[in-house]
């Protein structure tokens, strides 16, 4: 069992997620590996790396029991392709984590399909992790249909982009 956390490569800080991970790390599947990007981050309980090449990123996704991530489309697509139900914490403009709320809109549209668990209130991270692990167990018992899901994500991404001013 393990947890993989990724914040992507956006230049805006994302301390809201990283602080919550440090606070909850003891209650997540161990070890916890954090890709912290352009943030200041250190933790005694988490293994950490600023950035990963694509090969290492894919390996971390594949071996993780639990995946917690920002709502970047590429990250989510990779997680779903590996059959994961990621916990998604969208970067929010009101916290200075991104330039707008497109990640929130994208994540919400995918949540309606049940393939991601969205965390709107960071205090609910642990509950979201439990829900994602339960859904993951259900998915592990049935065949994974990748093409339809990837098509859905692509459509949702285009919908979110076309709704931007």
C-alpha positions in Angstrom: 0.0 0.0 0.0 1.1 3.5 -0.7 -0.1 7.1 -1.4 1.1 9.3 -4.3 0.4 13.0 -4.1 1.1 15.3 -7.0 0.6 19.1 -7.4 1.7 19.3 -11.0 4.0 22.0 -12.3 2.0 25.2 -12.0 4.1 28.1 -10.7 1.5 29.2 -8.2 2.0 27.8 -4.6 -0.4 25.1 -3.4 0.2 25.0 0.4 -3.5 24.2 1.1 -3.0 20.7 -0.2 0.5 20.1 1.0 -0.2 21.2 4.5 -3.3 18.9 4.6 -1.2 16.0 3.4 1.4 16.5 6.1 -1.4 16.7 8.7 -3.1 13.5 7.5 -0.1 11.5 6.3 -0.1 9.1 9.3 -3.6 8.1 8.4 -2.9 7.5 4.7 -1.5 4.3 3.1 2.3 4.3 3.6 4.7 5.3 2.3 3.4 8.7 1.2 5.3 10.1 -1.8 4.8 13.8 -2.6 5.6 15.6 -5.9 5.6 19.1 -4.6 6.5 21.2 -7.7 7.1 24.9 -7.3 6.4 24.9 -3.5 8.5 24.9 -0.4 7.9 21.5 1.2 9.5 19.2 3.7 8.1 16.5 5.9 9.5 13.8 8.1 6.9 11.3 7.2 6.6 11.9 3.4 9.1 11.1 0.7 9.3 14.1 -1.5 10.6 15.2 -4.9 10.0 18.6 -6.6 9.5 17.2 -10.1 9.4 13.8 -11.9 10.0 12.7 -15.4 7.0 11.0 -17.1 8.4 7.5 -16.6 8.7 8.0 -12.8 5.3 9.7 -12.7 3.7 6.8 -14.4 5.4 4.3 -12.1 4.2 6.2 -9.0 0.7 6.2 -10.3 0.7 2.5 -11.2 2.0 1.3 -7.8 0.0 3.7 -5.6 -3.0 2.4 -3.6 -4.2 6.0 -3.2 -3.7 8.9 -5.5 -4.2 12.5 -4.4 -3.7 15.2 -7.0 -4.5 18.7 -8.4 -7.1 18.8 -11.1 -4.8 19.1 -14.1 -6.3 17.3 -17.0 -3.1 15.5 -17.9 -2.7 14.2 -14.4 -6.2 13.0 -14.1 -6.2 11.3 -17.5 -3.0 9.4 -16.5 -4.6 8.4 -13.2 -7.7 7.1 -14.8 -5.7 5.2 -17.5 -4.1 3.3 -14.7 -7.5 2.4 -13.3 -7.3 4.7 -10.3 -10.1 6.8 -8.7 -8.0 9.8 -7.7 -8.8 12.2 -4.9 -8.8 15.6 -6.7 -8.1 18.9 -5.0 -8.6 21.6 -7.6 -6.4 24.6 -7.5 -8.6 27.7 -6.8 -8.1 31.3 -7.9 -9.4 32.7 -4.6 -6.5 31.1 -2.8 -3.9 32.3 -5.4 -3.4 28.7 -6.5 -4.2 29.3 -10.2 -5.3 32.2 -12.5 -8.9 31.0 -12.6 -11.2 28.1 -11.4 -11.0 25.9 -14.5 -9.6 23.0 -12.5 -12.6 23.2 -10.2 -15.0 23.2 -13.1 -13.2 20.3 -14.8 -13.1 18.2 -11.6 -16.8 18.8 -10.9 -17.7 17.6 -14.4 -15.7 14.4 -13.9 -17.1 13.8 -10.4 -20.6 13.4 -11.9 -19.3 10.3 -13.6 -17.9 8.9 -10.4 -14.4 8.5 -11.6 -12.8 11.1 -9.2 -13.5 12.2 -5.7 -13.4 16.0 -5.5 -12.3 17.8 -2.3 -14.0 21.2 -2.1 -13.2 21.7 1.6 -9.7 20.6 2.4 -10.8 19.5 5.9 -12.6 16.6 4.1 -9.4 15.2 2.6 -9.3 12.1 4.8 -13.0 11.3 4.2 -12.4 11.7 0.4 -9.5 9.3 0.6 -11.7 6.7 2.3 -14.3 7.1 -0.4 -11.7 6.9 -3.2 -10.3 3.7 -1.7 -13.8 2.2 -1.5 -14.5 3.1 -5.1 -11.1 1.8 -6.2 -11.9 -1.6 -4.6 -15.1 -1.7 -6.6 -13.3 -0.8 -9.9 -10.7 -3.4 -9.2 -13.5 -6.0 -9.3 -14.8 -5.0 -12.7 -13.3 -4.5 -16.2 -11.9 -1.1 -16.9 -13.1 0.5 -20.0 -10.5 3.1 -20.9 -11.6 4.5 -24.4 -15.0 5.7 -23.2 -13.5 7.4 -20.1 -10.8 9.1 -22.1 -13.3 10.4 -24.6 -15.5 11.7 -21.7 -12.6 13.5 -20.1 -11.6 15.0 -23.4 -15.2 16.2 -24.0 -15.4 17.7 -20.5 -12.1 19.4 -20.9 -13.3 21.0 -24.2 -16.5 22.0 -22.5 -14.6 23.7 -19.7 -12.3 25.5 -22.1 -15.2 26.7 -24.3 -16.9 28.2 -21.3 -13.9 30.4 -20.4 -14.3 34.1 -21.2 
